Amino acid sequence: MALPEKKPLELLKDLKAASGSADGVSKLFPVYLVYGEEIFISERVTQRLKHIVTKASGVVERVIFGNINIDDWLTGLFDIPMFGSLKLVIASDFSDLKADEIEKLLEYVKSPSPDVILLLTGSSLDKRKKNSSKLLEHSLSCNARHPYDNELGLWIKGFTAEKGKSIDTAAVEFLKARYGNNLAILEKEIEKLSLFTGEKQLIESKDAEFMSSGLTGCSIFDLFPVIAEKNKKQAGSILYKLLYNGENHLSLLALITGRIKKLLIGTDLADSANITDSELAEKTGIPQFFLSGFKRELRQYKRTELKSMYKTCMETDARLKSSRLNKDDILLKGLLSLTDHK
């Protein structure tokens, strides 16, 4: 009977429970298959399996397909480990295997060694190929894709819970908007926030903003409304504070450019009389929590103005990458130019 595919959060939760169990090895499956482009997930699965196996005095072995003779390697999986009765084998890049090699691997997966936990990882898996899909049927599989926007909150709350803390909705939405679906960065941000907040149980949005920009109430998101209001003085002041606190020039410009692109999409959607807030949020990628501010900005622009602003951003980007002039001056000039468009 084929095993059901596990969602990343479900699999990691199961492995964490097994890790805390007195006999975690008994809760493991003989073969795990993790495929997809999100390296963070496959690495986290690897870490938790290693912890469980080494805790049981097992040994860990890593191999990369392409660097081994698959026939000899598969035969070796049935050898008794020299230093223990259990072995975790982490086999990477199964996506590069040829059809005949996948067929041989499939034969092993159907009747695996009782002394081995095999973890197969790869960047992709073509389910249209019969033998590839058969691998899914005989292993505990997980699609390690990048998380969707509506899943990010669960990841952030999970990272926070691991630190013994909770996080409010505003802080979750701020982190989602600031860092997107980069799980590795999100985890590091939660780790920093956990240390920053000390004994305080709840992580709030003001904490997240402070750690992001170095100044409470001063973040890249404060720039968007003042650009829309064409407030040169305030825009320059916020930009100066962000640069003073170590923000990267190109990263700041990329966020501003991204906002203009979202506003362009929003302008086109606004012409649809029946567009709902949830549809607007989904199509522009703006979290519902920030949608009211986005709509206020939207009302202050014409489409021709936004197109001209986007061109200015591209020109500023080129200057930042090629000019020997002071990058602070280049970015400030580009930012102030955005407030001149009509």
Long-range contacts (C-beta under 8 A, 24 or more apart in sequence): 2-136, 2-137, 2-138, 3-29, 3-137, 3-138, 3-139, 3-140, 3-141, 5-136, 5-141, 5-142, 5-143, 6-140, 6-141, 6-142, 7-142, 7-143, 8-38, 8-41, 8-142, 8-143, 8-144, 8-147, 9-151, 9-154, 9-155, 9-158, 11-45, 11-140, 11-142, 12-41, 12-44, 12-45, 12-48, 12-158, 15-45, 15-48, 15-49, 15-52, 16-48, 18-48, 18-52, 19-48, 19-51, 19-52, 19-55, 24-52, 24-55, 24-56, 25-52, 25-53, 25-56, 25-58, 25-86, 25-117, 28-52, 28-117, 29-117, 29-139, 29-140, 30-112, 30-113, 30-114, 30-116, 30-117, 30-118, 31-109, 31-112, 31-117, 31-118, 31-120, 31-138, 31-139, 31-140, 32-117, 32-118, 32-119, 32-120, 32-139, 32-140, 32-141, 32-142, 33-94, 33-120, 33-125, 33-135, 33-136, 33-139, 33-140, 33-141, 33-142, 34-119, 34-120, 34-121, 34-122, 34-141, 34-142, 34-144, 35-94, 35-95, 35-121, 35-122, 35-123, 35-124, 35-125, 35-141, 35-142, 35-143, 35-144, 36-123, 36-124, 36-142, 36-143, 36-144, 36-145, 36-146, 37-123, 37-124, 37-144, 37-145, 37-146, 38-144, 38-145, 38-146, 38-147, 38-183, 39-144, 40-183, 40-184, 40-187, 41-142, 41-144, 41-183, 42-121, 42-144, 45-119, 45-142, 45-144, 46-90, 46-119, 46-121, 49-88, 49-90, 49-117, 49-119, 50-88, 50-90, 53-86, 53-87, 53-88, 53-117, 56-86, 57-84, 57-86, 58-84, 58-85, 58-86, 58-87, 58-88, 58-117, 59-83, 59-84, 59-86, 59-87, 59-88, 60-87, 60-88, 60-90, 61-87, 61-88, 61-89, 61-90, 62-89, 62-90, 62-91, 62-92, 63-89, 63-90, 63-91, 63-92, 64-91, 64-92, 64-93, 65-91, 65-92, 65-93, 65-94, 65-96, 65-97, 65-101, 66-93, 66-96, 70-97, 70-101, 70-104, 70-105, 71-104, 74-104, 74-105, 74-107, 74-108, 77-108, 77-112, 77-113, 77-116, 77-118, 78-113, 78-115, 78-116, 80-115, 81-115, 85-115, 86-115, 86-116, 86-117, 87-115, 87-116, 87-117, 88-116, 88-117, 88-119, 89-116, 89-117, 89-118, 89-119, 90-119, 90-121, 91-118, 91-119, 91-120, 91-121, 92-121, 92-122, 93-121, 93-122, 93-123, 94-120, 94-121, 94-122, 95-122, 95-123, 95-124, 95-125, 96-122, 99-129, 99-131, 102-129, 102-131, 102-132, 102-135, 103-131, 105-135, 106-131, 106-134, 106-135, 106-138, 109-135, 109-138, 109-139, 110-138, 146-181, 147-181, 147-183, 148-181, 149-176, 149-181, 149-285, 149-287, 152-176, 152-181, 152-186, 155-183, 155-186, 156-186, 156-190, 159-186, 159-187, 159-190, 159-191, 160-190, 160-194, 160-203, 163-190, 163-191, 163-194, 164-194, 165-194, 165-197, 165-200, 165-201, 165-202, 165-203, 166-201, 166-202, 166-203, 167-202, 167-203, 167-204, 168-202, 168-203, 168-204, 168-205, 169-289, 170-204, 170-205, 170-289, 171-203, 171-204, 171-205, 171-207, 171-208, 173-205, 173-287, 173-289, 173-290, 174-205, 174-208, 174-209, 174-212, 174-219, 174-221, 175-208, 176-287, 177-221, 177-286, 177-287, 177-290, 178-208, 178-212, 178-219, 178-220, 178-221, 213-241, 213-242, 213-245, 213-247, 214-241, 214-244, 214-245, 214-246, 215-241, 215-245, 218-242, 220-247, 220-252, 220-255, 220-256, 221-290, 223-256, 223-335, 224-256, 224-259, 224-293, 224-297, 225-293, 225-296, 225-297, 227-256, 227-335, 227-338, 227-339, 228-296, 228-297, 228-300, 228-301, 229-300, 230-339, 230-340, 231-339, 232-336, 232-339, 235-335, 235-336, 235-338, 235-339, 236-332, 236-335, 236-336, 239-331, 239-332, 239-335, 240-332, 243-328, 243-331, 249-320, 249-327, 249-328, 249-330, 249-331, 250-317, 250-320, 250-321, 252-331, 253-313, 253-316, 253-317, 253-320, 253-331, 253-334, 256-313, 256-335, 256-338, 257-310, 257-313, 257-314, 257-317, 260-306, 260-309, 260-310, 260-313, 261-310, 262-286, 262-294, 263-294, 263-297, 263-298, 263-301, 263-306, 264-303, 264-306, 264-307, 264-310, 266-294, 266-295, 266-298, 267-298, 267-301, 267-302, 267-303, 267-306, 268-303, 270-298, 305-341, 305-342, 308-341, 309-338, 309-341, 312-337, 312-338, 312-341, 313-338
